[in-house]
Amino acid sequence: MTDEPVDDVSIGGEMIRLGQFLKFSGLLDSGGDAKEVIIDGYVTVNGDEERRRGRQLRDGDLVSFEGRTVRVRP
């Protein structure tokens, strides 16, 4: 994982897809950017590289990109 501070991001529901979450959390500005960084392997979920933009995230999942980590909260 990472030693960086972790920010909690409330998604207002039970589940969100990884591509949507990257935009929603402010890690990225656009869906096109999200698609590229996911496909290129720059995003991790719970410490593992994730290349599926449609990966479903749930409460407690940790998403990391460029040294920043955010935790999914309902």
C-alpha positions as CSV (number, residue, x, y, z in Angstrom):
1,M,0.0,0.0,0.0
2,T,1.4,3.4,0.9
3,D,2.7,5.5,3.8
4,E,0.8,8.6,2.4
5,P,-2.2,9.9,4.3
6,V,-5.5,8.4,3.3
7,D,-8.6,10.6,2.5
8,D,-12.1,9.2,2.9
9,V,-14.4,9.9,0.0
10,S,-18.1,9.3,0.5
11,I,-19.8,7.9,-2.6
12,G,-23.4,8.3,-1.4
13,G,-24.2,4.6,-2.1
14,E,-23.0,1.0,-1.9
15,M,-20.9,0.8,-5.0
16,I,-19.1,2.9,-7.6
17,R,-17.0,1.9,-10.6
18,L,-13.2,2.6,-10.6
19,G,-13.3,5.0,-13.6
20,Q,-16.1,7.0,-12.0
21,F,-14.4,7.1,-8.6
22,L,-11.2,8.5,-10.0
23,K,-13.1,11.5,-11.3
24,F,-15.5,11.7,-8.3
25,S,-12.7,11.7,-5.8
26,G,-10.7,14.4,-7.6
27,L,-7.7,12.1,-8.4
28,L,-8.3,12.8,-12.1
29,D,-10.2,15.5,-14.0
30,S,-11.8,13.5,-16.8
31,G,-13.1,10.1,-17.8
32,G,-10.6,10.0,-20.7
33,D,-7.7,10.5,-18.3
34,A,-9.1,7.8,-16.0
35,K,-9.4,5.3,-18.9
36,E,-5.8,5.9,-19.9
37,V,-4.2,5.6,-16.5
38,I,-6.2,2.5,-15.6
39,I,-5.3,0.7,-18.9
40,D,-1.6,1.7,-18.5
41,G,-1.5,0.2,-15.0
42,Y,-0.9,3.3,-12.9
43,V,-3.9,2.7,-10.5
44,T,-3.9,0.3,-7.6
45,V,-6.9,-1.0,-5.6
46,N,-6.1,-2.4,-2.2
47,G,-2.4,-2.5,-3.2
48,D,-2.9,-4.4,-6.4
49,E,-2.6,-3.0,-9.9
50,E,-6.1,-2.7,-11.5
51,R,-6.6,-2.4,-15.2
52,R,-10.4,-2.7,-15.3
53,R,-12.2,0.6,-15.5
54,G,-15.5,-1.1,-14.5
55,R,-14.0,-2.6,-11.3
56,Q,-16.7,-2.2,-8.6
57,L,-15.5,-0.5,-5.5
58,R,-17.1,-0.9,-2.1
59,D,-16.8,0.5,1.4
60,G,-13.2,0.4,2.6
61,D,-11.5,-0.2,-0.7
62,L,-8.3,1.9,-1.1
63,V,-7.5,3.4,-4.5
64,S,-4.1,4.9,-5.2
65,F,-2.7,7.0,-8.0
66,E,0.5,9.1,-8.2
67,G,1.2,8.9,-4.5
68,R,-2.3,9.7,-3.3
69,T,-4.6,7.2,-1.7
70,V,-8.3,7.5,-1.1
71,R,-10.7,5.2,0.8
72,V,-14.2,4.5,-0.5
73,R,-16.9,5.2,2.0
74,P,-20.7,4.9,1.5
